[in-house]
């Protein structure tokens, strides 16, 4: 496939936003049971603002992929059968849930505001945040299933697609949370950085598993199945066009095998190896600059990873257009 950068930015940016919110809620949950120190309301308010900002910027980026942006509302019409429609519905829901979560923190409300006494500090945000967590994971599922449900693109049609979207988004979100906490809640830096390392390493395992799986794929489609001929002596000499077409531009990336191999190793280093090393040194040295470098490296690597993810999918229609001739 030919990767669209608007979709690349959509999936990577909302992944960071979702992961950041999960980090905020995790920190608050730990603080309620006295595992972590409690933080000021400002920490959660500004964290929610930044999380929503990532989600909105990602949503705006996706508009550039539309041929007719004015018809974008129609994309939600097929929610019964389309994972894309479900994503279109769930994404604004996540934005709304995180906004409410941050607003309740800003107002300082809890259940006693409504005459309900539980004796638990932050009981209302804990309940609302749990709802936000559920729709956040639902958004990861919808985004991943947009691609995993396409059976004829065998590189995508695997549960690993959803798992990788979730873990990579969580890793980048927790890494950013470590950067954010360095300025707003220094006592949480090691907590977030430690979890960022754990999630990043988990993502490395599942992403490598998907790479190994895809390397061994035996495609169901071939030149024989494409034209309905059983003879093995088939040789394509031309793609059927004097020049390019929509099919040749949109369904094949046009890059060399060497480029594909190079970008694979680039994203493996930038997404996994470099951030883990930088986060580890940041924990031991207490360096904010190393935390920032870890996030920047990981996000740049995620752009490369997502490009590779889309480009690696071999659309069966390329059987007709694989030879320029």
Order of alpha helices (4+ residues) and beta strands (2+ residues): alpha-alpha-alpha-alpha-alpha-alpha-alpha-alpha-alpha-alpha-alpha-alpha
